Amino acid sequence: MRIHFIAIGGSAMHNLAIALYKKGYQVTGSDDVVFEPSASRLARYGLLPENIGWHPENISSDLDAVILGMHALVDNPELLRAQELGLKIYSYPEYIFEQTKEKLRVVIGGSHGKTTITSMILHVLNYYQRDFDYLVGAQLAGFETMVKVTSEAPVIIIEGDEYLASPIDRRPKFHLYKANVGVISGIAWDHINVFPTFDDYKKQFELFIDTIQPGGKLIYCEDDVDLVEVVRQSTKEIEKKGYGVPANEVKNGITTLLADETPLSVFGNHNLMNLNAAKLVCAELEIDEKMFHAAISSFTGAAKRLELLRASSSTNVYKDFAHSPSKLKATIEAVKTQFTERKLVACIELHTFSSLNKDFLAQYADTMTHADQAIVYIDEKTFVQKKIAPFSKDEVQKAFNSTEIQFFNSSDLLSEYLMSINFDHVNLLLMSSGNFGGLDLTKLAQELNTK
């Protein structure tokens, strides 16, 4: 099989390219820019494009398929050439389905927790040395790639994103996998540039349920009011199983499941609900509760999800991917509940298209009330790059419904401010899908004042 990737440098795209190369396919690709770690990883397998840019001569009639990444535009020269030749053009989720038609497909969807639930399932399956394929949205410890597609594995675990499949396929990715077992972790409005109203966004989860195959199962969070309504109104004739927070207790900063006194390395009600979702999926894969608990005890979390940058007797510093209102609120509450004797300084970087939309900003009202000190950071260069009018401090405070919010648009000033705080018996939570203007967060965490 000869496969060509247009926009091979994307996180999912380059991982799929490597997976197909390992499967024995002849893989080529192109892109107008390839960042790290994609560049080094593609180079390791001889897949890094020799000439950066789009080259129509890459496209020939002897290609079996072209896989189109979201980064490419509809007038991409290679795409136009492929269309002219009548080649089969797939989005990467569409091609994942083509590769897994004969497998049991588990698809984890939802506005939050997708990566963590998927990571928990992979951890447990790996613990018991099961044979499985996967697609996950983060680099996980113990897994070389974010995508594995083989001929032999009987099951694939897929993190199902609700964003669009490709520039020419406007369907949400998770609709294309046709799940046998589907998970929805919750519904909280996101991707305002694609789904301009909450009803538009919620509709995608209704449609996802309809894509679950006959005889399939839906596993859903029954603590989410909007999701429960969607499930209740669904006429899809499949088995539907709800989950919530398992019985647990927190002592000395450690969360333990009460069912069999299983200590956990993760914490927070949102992670405990994620754990219950993963447990129900694993039950479908013939891993019972006792086996699941034995394996999950050693799960330390997905990358950038409450990732511990520093730990001492009086101070913990966490980095987290939280950026949407629901994720922000849940993550703050998790850290505050886990360490009730410590104060919490919480800092969010607004970085995504939705979070920088003035019509959406009000969704952040009261999301940081559990923090003892709340900070909002927006890189001033982000406004220029996204061609958005800058927010003022007053606008941010009004949106978050708090005049106590500290606001920074300079990473240097943010760093200076954090270094001025005494973090003795104080935790710091740094949340962003960006990079805080290039701040070295690990270095910052180690240099904080704790005396």
N, C-alpha and C positions, 0 to 999 in steps of 0.2 A: 504494500500500500504506500502510495506517495501522497503526503499531506503537506500543505503549505499554510502557515499561520500568518495572517495579516494582523500586525500589532502583537508580536510574539513576546514583547517585554513585560506585559501585564502580569500581575501576581498569579492569577489563575491560569492565564494563557501559557506562561513559560513552564509552569508545573505540568500542565497537560502535555505540552510538547515533549518534555523529558519523559513522562510516563509512556507516551506512544513510542518514543525512541527505544525505551527499554523493552517495549513489547515487540520490537523488531521492525517497526515501520520506518520508512525513509522520510525524514522530517526536514523541512526548510522553513524559513521565516524571515520577516522583515519588520522594521519599525523605524520611526523617525527619531526616537531616543530610547535608550535602554539604561535604566538606573540600576544601582546595586540594591539587593543582592542578585537580581535577575541576570545581570551581565556576567558575573563570575560563574553562576550556576549553569547558564547556557553554554559558556565557553568550556566548562569542564566536560561537556558532552559533545563539543564540536558543533553546537547549534547557534552560536552567536552570529548574527548576520555580519558578513565581511564588509558590506557597504551600507552604512546607515542611510535610511530614507526609503522612499517608495519607488519600486522599479517594475514597471509593467512586464518587462521581459522575464521576471520571476514566474509569471503565470503562463502555463502551457497546457495544451489539451490532454497531455498524458497524466495530469494530476487527478488522483481519485477523489480528492475533496479539498476544499479551502475552508479554513476556520477563521471567522472574522471576530476580532476583539472589539470591545466597546470604545476603545481609544481611537479607532479609525473613524473617519468621517464618511458620509454617504457618497462623496465625490472622490474618494480615494482612488488613485490611478490603478492600483492592483485590483481593487474591487470591481471597478468598471471593466477592466480587461476580463476578469473571471465571469462577469455577467455576460459580456459580449460572446465569450466562448461557450456559454451555457453550462458551466461547471456547477457541480453541487456545492452550495455555500451554506455552511452551518455556523450558528453561534456555538460557543463552547458548551453551554448546557444542553443544547440540542445534540451535540456530538457525544457528550457523556451518555445521554439516553441511548444513542445508536450503539454504543459500546457495551451497554448493560441491559439490553432488552430481555435477556434470559436470566438475569440475576434478581434476587429479592432486593428491592430498592427502598431504603429507609431515608426519608427526606425530613430534615429538621428546619422548620420555618418559624417566623415570629419576628417581632420588632427588636427583641433583645434576647440575649442568652443563647443564640444559635451556636456560636463558636464554642461556648463552654459545654453545652449539652453534647455537641458532636465530639468534642475532645474527651469528655467523660466516657462516652461509649467506646471510642477508640482505645482509651487507656484500659478499660476492662477487657475488651476483646484481645488486646495485645498481651495483657496479663495472663490470659488463658491460652495464648498462642493460637488463636483462631485465625483462619485464612479469610481475609476480607479486603475489599477495595474501599477507597474513600476519596472524598473531596471536602476539604476544610479550609476555612478562611484565614488561618493563621499558621505560622510555622510552629510545630509542636516538638517538645523534647522527645527524642527517641524515634522521630520520623524524619527521614531525609527530605521528603518532598511533601507538598500540600495536596497532591493528587496521586492516586495509585489506581491504575486500571489494568487488570490482567485478564487472561482467558479462563483461569482456573477458579478464582474466588467465587463462592456462591452468593455473596451478599456485598452490597456497597452502601456505605454510610455517607450521605450527602448533606452538607450544609446548604440549605436552600434560600438564597437571597431573593428578595422581592423586587430588586432593581431590574431594569430592562436587560434583555438578553444580548442585543447588539444594535448597531445603528439602523439596521434594516429589519429588525425583528423586535417590535415594541412590546412583546409579552414579557411579564416578569419571569425571571429565571426559574423560580421554583414551580411554575406551572408546567415546565417542559420535561420534568423528570418522571412524571406519572408514577407517583409513590405507591408502594404496596403498604408501607407503614408511614403515616405522616404525623409530624409533631408541629403544634403551634404553641409557642411559649408565651405569647401575649400580643396585643395589638395597641401600638402607640404611634400616632401619626408621624411619618417621616417622609423624606424624599419629596418635599413640597414642589420641587421643580417638575416632577413627573405626575404627582397626585395632588392637585391643587386644593382638594378638600379632604376632610377626614373620611367622608363617605366614599370618595374615590379610592382612598387607600384601603379602607376596610373591605371594599368589594373584592380586592385581590385575594384576600384570605377566604372569602366565600367561594371564589373560583378555584382556589387551591384544593379545597375540600372536594370539589366536584371532579378534580383530576385523580383522586385516589382510586386505585383500580378495584374492580369488583372483588368482594371477599376481603378487602383491605381493612385497615384500622386507623383511627385518628386518636392521637394522644394529645390532650390539651390542658392548659392551666385553668382550673376552675375558680381561681381567685381573681381572674380578669373579667370584669363585668361585660365589657364590649365583646370579648371573645365568647363568653358563655352565650350571649345573645345570638351571635353568628352561628354557633354550634346548634343551639336550640332550634333555629329557623331552617337549618339545613335539612333537606329531604333525602340526602345521599344515604343509600342503604348500606352502611358500613358500621362496624362496631366502634363506639366512641367511649374513650376512657379518660376521666378527669383526674387531675392530681393537684396537690397543694403543698404546704410546708410540712415535712415530717416532724414528729415529736423529737425535740432536741433540748440540750441545755448547754450553757456557756459557763465555763469555770476557768479562771486564770488565763483568759484569752484563747481557750481551746473549745471548739464546738464538738459535741459528742451526740451521735444518734442514740436515742434512748432504746430503740428496739433491741439492740444487742450490744450497747455500750461501744459503738464504733467511733473512735476519735477521727476527726477530719483535719486536713490541712487547709481547706477552704472554709469560708464563713459567710454569713449574711443570708437573710431569708430568700433573696433572689437566687443565690447559689444553691440553697437547699431545695428550692423548687426545681432548679435545673437538674439537680441530683435525682429527684423523684421522676422527672421525665426520662432521664437516661436509664433509670432502673426499670421503668415500664418497657422501654425499647429492648433492653437486654433480656427481659423476660420473654419477649417474642423471639429472641435468638437462643432460647434454652439455657439462660443463665439465671438461676434463681436468686432470691433475696440474699441468702447467706453467702453465696458466691460473689454477688455484686458488692456487698459490704466489705468482704475480705479484700477485694481489689481496689475499691474506691478510696479506702483509707490512705493509700499512698499517692493519690492524685493531688498534685500541687497547684493546679490551675493552668489555664491557657495563657499564652503569651500576651502581655499587656493587660491582663484582667486581674486587678489587684495584685500586680507584680511587686514583690517586696524589694525595695532598693536599699533599705537600711533597717536594721533591727537592733535595739538595745533595750536595756531594762526600763527606759523611760520614754523612748521615742521609736516609732515605726514610720517609715516613709514608703508610700505606695504610688505606683504608676498604674493608671487604668485607662482603657480605651473609651470610657463613658463620654458621650457627647450629646446625646439626645436628652430631652427633659426627663423621661422615665428612667433612663440609665443613670443620669446624674443623681436623681433623688434616691434611687435604690442603693447606689454605691456609697453615698454619704451616710445613709441610715445604717448600712452594714458595718462600716468602720466604727461609727459612733456606738452602736449596740455592742460590738465585740469588745470595745475598750471604754467602758462606762466611766472609769476613773481618770481618763485622759481627755484633755480638750482636743478639738480637731480644727486644723486649718485646712480648708478645702479650696482648691484652685481649679477652675475650668477654663480651657481655651475654646472659644467659639471659632470654629474653623470650617465647618461644612456649609454647603449652599443653603440648606434649610435654616441652620442656626444663625446665619448672617442675613436672613430675610426679615425685614422689619415687621411684616405681617405675621410671621411665625414666632418672633422673639417673645411675645407675651405668653407662649406656652411654657416658658421657664419660670413663671410666677410661683413663688414659695418652694422651689425645688432645693434651695440651699438652707432652709430654715434650721435644719439639725446641725449645721456646722457652727462652731463657736466663732469662727472668723471665715468669711466668704470672700473669695477673690475671683474676678472675671478678667481674663486676658484675651485680647485680640491683637494679633500681629498687625501693625499698621500697614505692612506691605501686602497683607491679604486683601485689604480693601482695594488697593491699586490693581492687584492681579485679577481680582474678580469683578473689577469695575463697579464697585459698590460704594455709595456714600458712607463715610465713616460714622460710627455711633459715638455719641457723647456719653460722658459718665452719667448724666441725668437720665438719658434714654435707657441705659443698661439698668440703672437702679429702679426705674419705673417698671421695666419689663419683669425684673426678678422680684418686684414688690418688696424692696428692702433698701432703705437709705444707708444701711450699714455696709453694703457691698463696696469693696475696694476695686477700682478699675485701673488696668494698665494696658497700654498699647506698645510698650517698649520692653523687650526681654531683659535688657540691662537694668531698667528700673525695677522690674519684677524681681529679678535675682537680688538686687540690692535690698529690696524690701524684705524678702524672705530671710536674707542673711542677718537682718536687724532684729528678728524675732527670737526670743528665748524659747527653744523647743523642749525644755525640761518638762516631762509629763505632758507632752503635746505631740500628737500625730500630724503628719502632713500627707494630704491626698492630692496628687497631681493628675488631672483628667483631661485627655485630649485624643482626637484622631489625627492631630497634626504633630508638631515637634517643638512647640513653645519657642518659635523663632530661632531654632538651632541650639537651644540651651542644652548643656550636658547635664542631664537630670541625675545621673549616677554620681557625678562629681559634686553637684549641688547638694545632694542628700548627705554625702559624707562630710561636707564642710559646714553644715548647719550648726548653730550655736545651741548646745544642750546643757549649759552650765548656769 
